[in-house]
Amino acid sequence: MSTLRDPQRRAELFLIVCLLAAAFAARYVGRSEMTRDMQIFFKWHDQLEQAGGWRGLGEAIGNYNAPYMYLLWFASVLPVPLLIGIKLVYAVFDLLLAFFTFRLVEMRRGRRAGIAAAFIVILLPTVVINASVWGQIDSIWASFAVGGVWMLARGRGWWGVVLCTLSLAFKPHGIFIFALVALLVLAGRLRARTLLAVPGVWLVLSLPALLLGRSPGELFTIYSLDRQARIIDELTDRAPSIFAFLEGTRRLDTARQLGYLLTAALVLGIFLVVIARRVRLDETRVVTLAALFAILIPFGLPGMHERYFYLADVLTVALVFYVPRLWFVPLLVQAASLGAYTYFLFGQTGQQLDLQVLAALMMAALIAVGHTLIRDVLREREITPLAPKVVGNTMAE
């Protein structure tokens, strides 16, 4: 029986079309919203124009890396108003994010589960608001990060590192997923030579700006801690992180440095447990670790914005399809993220949720994922030898 003659298949296709329409309509609602951050992007566009349009890509404009400036210039030449052009570019990456989520979940649960996960992600309140209302670019770097997790879980090391590097090239928050890359290399699950893709991809992406005259020193230090600290000097900028529990104005530099060190120590501690136990890093473990790092790192680092848990919003949805007993984790993460969003979107009111309450929700999600991973790791017998995983007839790279 053909697909169109099967009533259930027709109904399924109809509902998929309806959900796509709902996703589009949700983004259409925010098409004319102009936020403070969008005004900053408009200012960067004006500076590009003053510098000669595409020739301005060789100037040190803005505090985002060169690839975003390419997209900003591209949005400006679309035959639509700049505001719409920028949001159309973001919408394309919303779709890419949904696609990579689909592939990541399909790999474990099949096509229908993958479709369900993709629609959940593309209709998440924070995903809808982030790009189409707020005008933020988090779907860009997060889509490549999720694609990187998918490739790494499949054992496609080179492609995994390429996609993770694309994530990092757009925003420094791509470093959240590089914790997974580092662990896979140390555990022998990923060949060290695949890291050669990092400078290669970075150079290719930077080449247009360099050829147009941008300073290599300025371009390659755009993610330095000193430069980022000057942009965000608070311990938390409404992020539901550990620093929500730390109120005060004294010893901020000490607290910031301790935040970096303690977060690094926690990440390295997870590395040690996984490697010392010679854990089998299968697809489920890779996805669990990716979700754990996506929560842990922004939770422990200082200077985080509320939207820096965007990758955790998405990866915890995928995690549920791998570890169903953690069904409540994406609810906690989404509640904490969305609650933090409301402060900037709707202004400070007496109805705003307390940031410490939101941080407690995020901490609960972190503990749940961490406990599940560590418990499973400690229950598993050590495997030997510690060697790269063989996928099909080829060794994972």
N, C-alpha and C positions, 0 to 999 in steps of 0.2 A: 504494500500500500504506500503511495507517495506521501510525502510530508503534508502537502496541502489537503489531501483527502482524509487525513487522520484528525478527528476533532480535537483530541488532546494536544496534538502538535500545533494545530492552528491556534488553540487557546494559549499555548505556551509562547508562540511567536507574537501573538497579540499583546500579551502581558509584557514581554520584553520591549516591544515598541512603546508601550505605555510608560514603562519605567524610563526608557531613554528620553521620552518626551518630558517626563517629570524632572529628570536631571537637567535637561536643557532649559525648561521653564524656571527652575530654581536659579539658574545662572542668569537668565534673562531679567529676572526681578532686580538683580543688583547692577545692571548694566550702567546706570547713570550715577551710581554712588561714587563720590569723590572724597577720599579720606586724606588725612594729613600725609600719609606715606605716598599716596598717589601723587600728591602735589610735589613731593620730592622727586619722583620719577619724571614728572613734567619739567621740573627745573633742570634735571640732567639732560632731558631731550632738548631744551632750549640751549643749553651749553653746547651740545653736539651740533645744533644748527648754526650757532655762532662760530663754531670751529670748522665749519664747512661740510656739515652733514656726515657722510660716511668717513670723511677725512678726520673728523673729530674723534673717531675710535682710537686714534693714536695719542689722544690726550688723557691725562689723569683726571677723569671726570667721575664723580661719585665714589662710593666706598664698596661697590660690588665689583666682582672680578670681570674680566673682559668678555666672557661668553654672554653674560646678561646684557652688556652694552650692545652686543651684536643684535640680540633679540629686540632691545628697545629701539634700535635704529630700524630694524625690519618692520616693527609694528607701526613706525611713523610713516612708512611708505605704502602701507596698505590703503586702499581707496575708501577708508572710513575714518571718522574722527579718532584722534589719538587715544582717547579713553577707551573707546570700543576696540580699537586695534590691539591695545595692550591686553585687554581682557580676553580677546579672541585667542591670542597667543597662549595665555594661561589656560584657557579651556582645552586647547590641544593637549597640553601636558596633563590636565585632569583625565583626559581619555587615555593617555599613555600610562598614567598611574593605574587606572582601572584595568588596562590590558595586562600589565605586569602582575597585578594582583590576581587576575584570572589565571595566568599561566602558573603562578606560584601555587595556587590552591588546586588547580586542575591536575597538577603533577601528582598530588596525593589523593584527592577525593573525586576526581573525574570532572567532566565538562560542566554538568549542571551545578555542582558545588562551586566551581570556578566562576560561573556566571553569577551565582548568588553573591559570592564574595566581592566581585567587581561592582555589582550594583550597591551593595552595602557601603563600600568605600566611596563611590562617586556621589552617594547621597548622604554621607556623613555630614552633620551640621558644620563641623570645623573645616571640612574639605570644601563644601559649598561656599561658606563665608570667606574663607581665606583668600581665594582668588577672585571670585566674582563680585564680592562686596568690598572686602578690605583692599584688594588689589595687590596681594602679596605673592611671592614667587615660590612658595614652599612646595607646590606640586611639581615644580621643575626638578629640584634636587632630590626630592623624595621619590619621584618616579624612577629615576636612574638608580637610586639606592635599592628600591624594591626589585628592580630588574637585576641588580647585582646579586641580591640574595637568591633570586630564582636561579641564576646561572651557577652560583657557588654551590647551591644545594644539588644541582644536577651534576656537579663535577666538572663544569666548563670553566676552568680557572682563568684562562686568558680573558674571556668575555666578561666574567664576573668582575675582575679587577678593572677592566676598561670601563664598565658601567659605574662601578664605585668611584672611579676617578672622575668621570663625568659629573657625578653627584657632588664631589668635593670641589670641582672646578667652578660650579655655579654658586655654591655657598659653603662656608667653612663647616656647616653642620653635617656635611657628608662625612666628617671624621667619626661621627657616631657609628657608621657602618664599617669604618676601617678597623675598629676594634675586632670585628669578626674576621676580617681579612688577616690581621696579625695573628690571631689565635689559630686560624687554619694553617698558616705557614709554620708556626711554631710546633703545631701538632703533627706536621707532615701530611696533612690533608690537601695542602696546596703547595705546589712547587715554588720555591723562592724566586725562581727566574721570572715568574709571572709578574712580579713587582716591577719589572722593567717597563711594563705597560704604563705605570704611573707617570714617570717623566716624559715618556713618549706622547701620551695623550695630552698631558698638560702643555707640552711644547707646541703640538699641533693646534690646540685651541688658542694659544697665546700668539701664534705666528702672525695672524692678520694685524693685531694691535702692534706687535713689535715692528712689522714691516712698515706700518704707518707712522712709526716714530715714538711709540710709547717706551718709557724708560724700563729696561729689564729689572733694575733694582727696585723701582717702585711697584712694578707689576708682581714680582715674585715675593714681595714682603707684605702684600695686601692683607694677609691673614695673620700677621704677627700679633702676639698677645698685647704688645704695647699699643698698637694702632686700634685694636678692638676695645681695649680697656678705656681709651679716650672717647670712644663712641658710646659705650655703656659703662658708666662708672658706678652704678648701683650694684649691690650684691644680687638682687633680683629685680627685674623690671616686670613685675606682675606675673612671673612664672611660678607655677605651683611646685617649687623646688624646696630643698632642705633649708634654704635661706629665708623662706617665708616664716620659719620659726625663730629667726634671729633678727630681732629688732634692735636698732641702735645706730649710732653715728661714729662710734669710736673703734679704732683698730680694724678698719675696713680692709686695709691692705693686707694685714695679717690673715684675716678671715678669708680673703680672696685667694691668697697663696695656699692656705690650708685646704680650701675647697679643691683646688687643682690637684694637690698632692694626695688627698684622701680619695678622690675619685679615681685617680690613677692607681692607687693602692688596691681599691676594690676590684677594678678591672683586672689588674695583674693577679689578684687573689683568685679570681674566676679562672684565669689562664692556668694557674698552678694546679687547681683542683682537677680541671679537665685533663691536663697533660699528665699529672702524676698518676691519675687513675687510668690512663690510657683509654679514654672514653671513645667509643665508636661514634664518630661524628656523622651520623646519617642525616637524612633530610629533616626529620623532626627536630633533632638537636640543633641543626644549623638555623632553622627558623626560630626556635626557642631562644637561642643565644642572640640572634639578631634583634628580636623583640626586647630581650632583657637589656641589651646595651642601649637600645633606643629610648628606654625609660631611665636607666641608671645614669647615663652620662649627663644628660641635661638636668637630671634631678640633683646631681652632686656638684655641677660646675656653677661658678658665680657668673653674673652678668647675663643670665638667660632671659629672653622674652617669653611671653605666654605661649606663643605659637611654635616654640622650639620643640614641643612634644608632638609635632605634626607626624613625624615618622612613626612614633609610638602609636598614634591614633590608628594608622594604617596597618602596621605590622601586627598589632595585637588582634585585629580582625582576622588576618590570615592565620595567626597562631591558633585561634579557636578551632579551625578546621583540621589542625594537626593534633592539638591537645584539647578535646572537647570539654574536659572537666574545668578548664579555665574560661568557661563561657562568660563569667562575670568580669573578667579583666578588661576587655574593651569598653564595657559599660563604665567602669571606674575611671579609666583613662579619658574617655570621651567626656564624662561629666566634669572632670577636673579641667581639661583643656577648654571646653566650651564655657564653663564658669569663669575662667580667666579671660576669655575673649570679650565677655560682656562689658568689662570695665572700660575698654577702649572704644567699643562700638557704640555703647549707649550712654556713656558718661557715668561719673561717680554719683551713685544714689544710695539711699538708705537700704535699698533692696539688694545691693550687691552681696554676693556670697563672700564670706571672710576668706582671705587668701590662705590662711592656715588650715581651714577646712578642706579647701581644694588640694593643698599640699598633702594633707592626710589621706585623701582619696588616692592620689598618685602614689604615695608611699605604700598604701595597701596593695595596689596593683604590682608595684615593684617587689614587695615581699612575696606575693603569691607566685609570681613567675620565677623569682629566685629560689624559693623553697621547692617548687616543683622540679626545677632543673637539678638542684643539688641533691634532692632526695633520690631522683632517678639515677643520677651519677653514682651516688654512694651505694645504691642497691645493685648496680651493674657489676658483673665480674670484669676484672681487668682483661683487656684483649691484647694479644701479642701476635706478631710484632707490631710496633707503631709505624704504620706505613701508609702511603697515599691510597685512597680508595680507588678500586677499579670499577669503572662504569662501563658496562657492556664489554667490548673487546679492547677498550682503550683505557689508559690510566688517566685519572683526573689530574688536570694541570692547574 
